[in-house]
Amino acid sequence: MPSTLLKLSCPDRVGLLSRLSGFVAEHRGNLVEVHQFTDPQAGWFFARLAIDTATLGIGITELRAAFAPIGQELDAEWTLRSETVPMRVALLVSRQSHCLADLLWRWRSGELPCAIPFVLSNHDDLRALVEREGLEFRHLPMDAGRQEAAWAEMAQMFHASGVDLIVLARYMQIVPPALCAEFHGRIINIHHSFLPSFVGANPYQRAYERGVKLIGATCHYATAELDAGPIVDQEVIRVEHHHTAEELVRLGRDCERLALARSVRGHLADRVLMHGNKTVVFRD
């Protein structure tokens, strides 16, 4: 049953859910799924409504126009879209293939309903993996002295392809602040530690040296501050005393795959709402 998705966050007030459901009813829409949450400390309201598209009396463009005055009145951040129009997702990788291979398998099997205009890498190692899926592989080196130009070229690619979401699937480059700001809330990164522990490079080695009993992976939205953006999902696994640093890397790969896949799936379904440095995730 194709749905039209309304995602909204705004300052809390009495009657918000009634106002939203009333709007849907006015346009003969049948609600098939409703999630809402109020953060009492922040005084902020979050909602995701799935509407049976077939029951609506008007199209998506007209529905957006009809909702715009309500969104303005509520001082809300909101989106209203048909889930039948897939988001366009650019995948960025370096040399490690495990996260990319997992995402491509889930995409091919229909678990991640999106369009992938291209996969981009600063190395050429994973070209065969991408091209055997019938996808375009773009190699954009990040050589010293031309990084600024490369980031500018990358931004042009995103705009030209109408990219809705950028996924850093173990892309081992620090995204510049300007690009983080331009695509705020639309760049998902997987970091190979249970943040805020072990920010930055070589987290598994540092975890091994510290003797931790749990390691993990953290999926978050990229911001100008390294590995400090709003967290979407985390996964952990137990470490035993006999595990070597290399075995921590192997164990951690499973955490990375799971956390990233859940985060991308949630974003594609409009189940992730940001507020400040936190997220509300309405699980499916």
N, C-alpha and C positions, 0 to 999 in steps of 0.2 A: 504494500500500500504506500505509494509515494506521499511524502510529507512535505509541508512547508514549515520551515523552522524559524521561530522567533526567539532570539537570544537577547537578553536585556540585563543591565545593571544600572542602579540609580540610588539616590538617597532614599532611605526607608520612610514610609508614611503609611497611614491606615488605608486599607482598601486597594492596595496595588494589584494583588492577584485577581481581585474581582474586576478591576478596571481592564486588565489584560484579557481575561476570559470573556468579559462583556464585549470587548472589541471583536474578538473572534466570533462570538455568537451573532453580532450585528451583521457580519458578512457570511452567515450561514455555515461557518466552519465547525467541524467536529474535532474536538481535542482528543488525540489518541495517546498522548503522553505529556505529563506536566511535572516539572521539577522546580522547586523554589527553595531559597535559603535566605535567611536574614542574619547578618552578622551584627549582634547587638552592640559590640564594642565600637565597631566602625560606623554603626548606624546605616548600613548599606544593604540593599536588597538585590538578589540575583534570581533570575528565572530563565528557564528554557521550556518553550512550548512547542510541541509537534502537532501540526494540524493536518488532517486528511485533506490533501489538495483537491481531491475530486468533489468535496462538499462545498468548496468556496465559490462564491458567486462572481468573483472578479479575478483578474490575473495578478501575477506577482508585482508588476510595475504599479498597477493601480492600488494594490494592497499596501505597498510601501508608501505611496503618496498619501493614502488615507491614514496611515499610522504616524506619519512624520509630525503632525501637530501634537499628538500625545507624547511622543518621544521628547519633543522640545519642552512641553509642559512639565514633564517629569525630570527634566535635566538628565536624561538617560544616555548611556552608550548602548546602541542596539544594532542588530542586524536582522534582516528578514530575507530569507532566500529559499529557493526550492532545492531539495536534496537531490533532485534529478540532474542538476547541473553540477558536475564534479569540480572540486577545487583543482587548480593547477599547481603542482608541487615540483619544485626543483630540488634534486638530491645532490648534496655536495659531499665528496669523499676525498681521502688522500690515498694511502696504500693498503690500509686494513679493510678486508672485505666482509667481515661477519655481519655488521649492521646493514650494509647495503644489500647483501645477498638475502637476508631475512626480509627486508622491506620489499624487495622485488618479488620474492616468493609470495608474500601476503598480497601484494598488488595483483600479481598474475592470478591468484586463486580467488580474487574478488573480495578479500577481507578488507582491503584498503581502497575504497571507491574514489579514485582520483585520476587525474590525467598527469602524466609526467612528460613535460615538453623536452627535458634534457637532464642528463646527469653530468655534473661538472667536477673536474678534479685538477689539482695542481701537479699530479703525476699521471703517467700514461698506463700504469700497471693494470688497471681494472677495465680497460676498454673492451676486451673480449667478453667479460662477464656481462657488461651492459648491452653490447651490440647483439649478443645472442638472444636477448629479450626483445629485439626489434626497436630499441630505444636509441636516441642520439647521445653519443658521448662527446663531451667537449673538454679539451685539454687546455687549461689556462695556467701556465707556470707562474709561480710566485718568487721569481728570482730576486735577489737583493738588488735594490736600485730601481726596480720597476713595479714594486708592490702597489704603490698609489695608483698608477695607471691601470694595473690589473683589476683592482677593486672597482675603479670607475667603469671599466669595460664590463665587469660582472654585473654591476647595477644596471647598465644598459640592456644586458641580456634579460634580466628579470623583467624590466619594463616592456621590452619588445615582445616577450613571450606571455605577458599578462599573468605573471606568477602570483599566486595567492599565499603560498607558504613555502618557506625555505627550510630544508631539513639538513642539519649538519650531522651526517652519519659517520662520525669519527673523521671530520674534516679538521686537520691539525693546523689551522691558522686562526689567529685572533681577528675577529670581525671588527673593523674600525667603528668608532662611536657614531659617525655620521650614518653609516648603513644600518646600525642597530636602531637609531632613532627613526630613520625613514621607514623601516619595516618593523616598527615596534609591535610586539605581540604576534609577529608572523615569522620569526626565526626560532626554530626549535633545535636545541643542542643536546647531545648526550655526553655527559662527563663521566669518566670511569672511576668515580668514587662516590661515597655516600656523603654528599655535601651537607654541611659546610666543612667536613673533614677533608684534608688533602686537596686543597685547591691547586690548580695549575698542573705542571708536568710531572710525570712519573709517580702517580698516586699509588699504584700497586707496590712499587718498590718501597715507598715510604710507609705504606701500611704493613708490609712485611717486617720492616725494620722496627716498627712500633709494637709489633706483636699483637695486632688486633685479632679479635675472635669473630668479627663480622666484617665483610667487605660488601660494597654495593655499587650501584650506578644511579645517577641522577639525571633526569631529563628536565630541562628548564628552558625558558625563553631567554634568548641572548640579549644582554644589555651591555652598556659601555663598561660596567664593572665586571671583570673576568669571573666567570663561574658563579655569579651572584644574582642572576635573574630569577623571576618567579618560578618556583618549582611546580612541575606538572605531575611527575610520577617518580617514584624511587623503588628499587628492588634490591634485596639483600640476600646473601648466602653465607652460611657458617664456614669459618676457617678452622681447620684442625692444626695441632701443633706440628704435625709432620709435613704440612704443605710448604713447598718452596715458593719463592717469589714468582717463578715461572708458572707454577700451578695456580697461584692467585690470579694471574692474567687469564688463564684458561677458564677458571670459575667465573671470573668477572665478565667474560664475554657473554655468558648466558644472561646475566643481570642486565647488561647493556641492551641486548636484543629485546628483552621483554619490556623494559621501561620505555625504550624508544617506540616500539610498536604500539603499546597502549597509549602513549602520548599522542602519536600521530593520528591514531584512530579516533581518539577523543576530540582532537582539534578538527578533524574532517567532519565530525558529526555535530559541531558547535556545542560540545559538552564542557568546554573549558572557558571560564570567565576570569579575567584578570582584574585585580584591584590592588594598586600599589605594588608591593613586593610579594603578594600572595595570589593564589588561584583558588577558585571554587571549581571542582570537577564533578559533574553529574554523571556517575558511572552508568554504563549500559548493562 
